Amino acid sequence: MPHQIKVWDIAVRSFHWLLVAFFFIAYLTGDDSVIHAYAGYVVLALVAFRLIWGIIGTRYARFSNFVYSKQTVKTYVRSILDFRPIHYIGHNPLGGWMVIFLLIFLLLTSWTGLEAYAAEGKGPLAALSLDLNPIGIAWADSDHNGHSLWESVHEFFANFTLFLVFVHIAGVLFSSVIHGENLIKSMITGEKTLSEKETSNTDD
C-alpha cells in the first residue's frame, strides 16, 4: 500500500520557495538598483543559510545525503537509459549535483553583483571592491573604474544561473514522470508518496 514519507523539512521548503521568489525579483529589477540590490542580499543570505543547513540540517537536507560520486551518477544515468531508473527518496544523483551547481552560481552572481554595486560606491564592499580594469584599458562602454566590467560579469553569471534554473525545472518534470511522483507538490508539502515496491527498490 502507498504511504507518505516526510522528506523535505520546513527549512528546506521555505528556502526553496523564498529563493525562487527573490531570485526572480532580483533578475527582473536589474534597472532598479535599490530593489535589485536588496533582493540580491536576500538571495545571498538564503544561500548562506542553505550551505549551513546542508551540513547541520535534517537527513535529506544534508549534502552528504545527495552529493554522489561520479560512478553513482553514471549508474543512475544508465538506469534511466535502461528504462529501470533507480529511485532515491531525496535528491537523485543528477538532482543533487544540480543543487550544488545552482548554489555555486548563485554565490558567483551575488558576489559579482556586490562588486558591481561597490564600483558605484555603494554596498558592503564599497571600500573593498576589486578593480577589474587596473591599467585603464578602454573597454567598450566602460567608465574606466571597472564598473561596466563588473556589471557584464554579473550579468553573465545571472543569465547562466537562469539557464540552470530552467534545466533544473526540466529535470524535476522529467524525474516526476519517470518515477511517477509529483516533485513540485513534495516541495510544498514536504512529503512523498511511496509504494511498497518503490520503498523496497529505493537506493536511499
C-alpha positions as CSV (number, residue, x, y, z in Angstrom):
1,M,0.0,0.0,0.0
2,P,1.2,3.5,-0.8
3,H,2.4,5.5,2.2
4,Q,3.6,9.0,2.9
5,I,7.2,9.7,4.0
6,K,8.5,13.0,5.2
7,V,11.4,14.1,3.1
8,W,11.8,17.9,3.0
9,D,11.7,19.8,6.3
10,I,10.1,23.3,6.6
11,A,13.6,24.9,6.4
12,V,14.4,23.4,3.0
13,R,10.9,24.2,1.6
14,S,11.0,27.7,2.9
15,F,14.5,28.2,1.5
16,H,13.4,26.8,-1.9
17,W,10.4,29.0,-2.5
18,L,11.9,32.2,-1.0
19,L,14.9,31.7,-3.3
20,V,12.6,31.3,-6.3
21,A,10.8,34.5,-5.4
22,F,13.8,36.7,-4.6
23,F,16.0,35.4,-7.5
24,F,13.3,36.4,-10.0
25,I,12.7,39.7,-8.2
26,A,16.4,40.4,-8.5
27,Y,16.5,39.3,-12.1
28,L,13.6,41.3,-13.2
29,T,14.5,44.5,-11.3
30,G,18.0,44.9,-12.7
31,D,17.2,48.5,-13.7
32,D,16.1,49.4,-10.2
33,S,19.4,49.3,-8.3
34,V,17.8,49.6,-4.8
35,I,15.2,46.8,-5.2
36,H,17.7,44.7,-7.2
37,A,20.4,45.1,-4.5
38,Y,18.1,44.2,-1.6
39,A,16.7,41.2,-3.4
40,G,20.3,40.2,-4.1
41,Y,21.1,40.5,-0.4
42,V,18.2,38.2,0.5
43,V,19.4,35.7,-2.1
44,L,22.9,35.7,-0.7
45,A,21.5,35.2,2.9
46,L,19.4,32.3,1.7
47,V,22.3,30.6,0.0
48,A,24.5,31.1,3.1
49,F,21.7,29.5,5.2
50,R,21.4,26.6,2.8
51,L,25.2,26.0,3.0
52,I,25.0,25.8,6.8
53,W,21.8,23.7,6.7
54,G,23.5,21.4,4.2
55,I,25.9,20.5,7.0
56,I,23.8,20.5,10.2
57,G,20.3,20.1,8.8
58,T,17.9,17.1,8.7
59,R,18.8,13.9,6.9
60,Y,17.6,14.7,3.3
61,A,18.8,18.3,3.6
62,R,22.5,17.4,4.2
63,F,25.0,17.4,1.3
64,S,26.2,14.0,2.5
65,N,22.8,12.6,1.5
66,F,22.8,13.8,-2.1
67,V,26.3,14.6,-3.3
68,Y,27.2,11.3,-5.1
69,S,30.3,10.1,-6.7
70,K,30.9,10.1,-10.5
71,Q,30.3,6.4,-10.7
72,T,27.0,6.6,-8.9
73,V,25.9,9.3,-11.3
74,K,26.9,7.1,-14.2
75,T,25.0,4.2,-12.8
76,Y,21.9,6.3,-12.3
77,V,22.1,7.7,-15.9
78,R,22.5,4.1,-17.2
79,S,19.4,3.0,-15.2
80,I,17.4,5.7,-16.9
81,L,18.6,4.7,-20.3
82,D,17.7,1.1,-19.5
83,F,14.2,2.3,-18.5
84,R,14.7,1.0,-15.0
85,P,15.5,4.2,-13.1
86,I,16.9,3.7,-9.6
87,H,14.6,5.5,-7.1
88,Y,16.0,7.9,-4.5
89,I,13.9,9.3,-1.7
90,G,15.8,12.5,-1.5
91,H,17.6,14.1,-4.4
92,N,18.8,11.7,-7.1
93,P,22.4,11.9,-8.2
94,L,21.8,14.3,-11.1
95,G,19.5,16.5,-9.0
96,G,22.0,16.6,-6.2
97,W,24.7,17.9,-8.4
98,M,22.3,20.4,-9.9
99,V,21.7,21.8,-6.4
100,I,25.5,22.2,-5.9
101,F,25.9,24.0,-9.3
102,L,23.0,26.3,-8.5
103,L,24.4,27.2,-5.2
104,I,27.8,27.9,-6.7
105,F,26.5,30.1,-9.5
106,L,24.1,31.9,-7.1
107,L,27.2,32.7,-5.0
108,L,29.1,33.9,-8.0
109,T,26.1,36.0,-9.2
110,S,25.8,37.5,-5.7
111,W,29.5,38.3,-5.3
112,T,29.8,39.9,-8.8
113,G,26.6,41.9,-8.0
114,L,28.2,43.2,-4.8
115,E,31.3,44.1,-6.7
116,A,29.3,46.0,-9.4
117,Y,27.4,47.8,-6.7
118,A,30.6,48.6,-4.8
119,A,32.1,50.1,-8.0
120,E,29.3,52.7,-7.6
121,G,30.5,53.4,-4.1
122,K,27.6,51.5,-2.6
123,G,27.0,48.3,-0.6
124,P,29.2,46.4,2.0
125,L,32.1,46.1,-0.4
126,A,32.3,49.8,-1.4
127,A,35.7,50.2,0.3
128,L,37.0,46.8,-0.8
129,S,35.9,46.5,-4.4
130,L,38.4,44.7,-6.7
131,D,39.3,46.7,-9.8
132,L,38.8,44.6,-12.9
133,N,40.5,47.2,-15.1
134,P,43.6,48.3,-13.1
135,I,45.5,49.6,-16.1
136,G,42.7,51.6,-17.6
137,I,42.0,49.6,-20.8
138,A,39.4,51.4,-22.8
139,W,36.7,48.7,-22.8
140,A,33.5,49.5,-24.8
141,D,31.0,51.3,-22.6
142,S,33.5,51.3,-19.7
143,D,33.7,54.2,-17.3
144,H,37.3,53.1,-16.6
145,N,36.8,52.2,-13.0
146,G,35.7,48.6,-13.7
147,H,32.0,49.2,-13.1
148,S,30.8,48.2,-16.5
149,L,33.2,45.2,-16.5
150,W,31.7,44.0,-13.2
151,E,28.2,44.6,-14.5
152,S,29.0,42.5,-17.6
153,V,30.4,39.6,-15.5
154,H,27.5,39.9,-13.1
155,E,25.0,39.7,-16.0
156,F,26.8,36.7,-17.4
157,F,26.5,34.8,-14.1
158,A,22.9,35.9,-13.6
159,N,21.9,34.6,-17.1
160,F,23.8,31.4,-16.7
161,T,22.1,30.8,-13.3
162,L,18.7,31.4,-15.0
163,F,19.7,28.8,-17.6
164,L,20.5,26.3,-14.8
165,V,17.1,27.1,-13.2
166,F,15.3,26.1,-16.4
167,V,17.5,22.9,-16.7
168,H,16.5,22.2,-13.1
169,I,12.8,22.7,-13.8
170,A,13.1,20.4,-16.8
171,G,14.9,17.8,-14.7
172,V,12.2,18.0,-12.0
173,L,9.5,17.4,-14.6
174,F,11.4,14.6,-16.2
175,S,12.1,12.9,-12.9
176,S,8.4,13.3,-11.8
177,V,7.4,11.4,-15.0
178,I,9.9,8.6,-14.9
179,H,9.4,8.0,-11.1
180,G,5.7,8.6,-11.1
181,E,5.8,11.2,-8.4
182,N,4.9,14.9,-8.1
183,L,8.2,16.5,-7.0
184,I,6.8,20.0,-7.1
185,K,4.0,19.0,-4.7
186,S,6.5,17.3,-2.4
187,M,8.5,20.5,-2.2
188,I,5.3,22.2,-1.0
189,T,4.0,19.5,1.4
190,G,7.4,18.1,2.3
191,E,6.1,14.5,1.7
192,K,6.5,11.9,-1.0
193,T,4.1,9.1,-1.7
194,L,5.9,5.8,-2.0
195,S,4.5,2.4,-2.9
196,E,5.7,-0.7,-1.2
197,K,7.7,-1.7,-4.3
198,E,9.3,1.8,-4.6
199,T,10.4,1.6,-0.9
200,S,11.9,-1.8,-1.4
201,N,13.7,-0.7,-4.6
202,T,14.9,2.6,-3.3
203,D,18.7,3.2,-3.2
204,D,18.5,5.8,-0.4
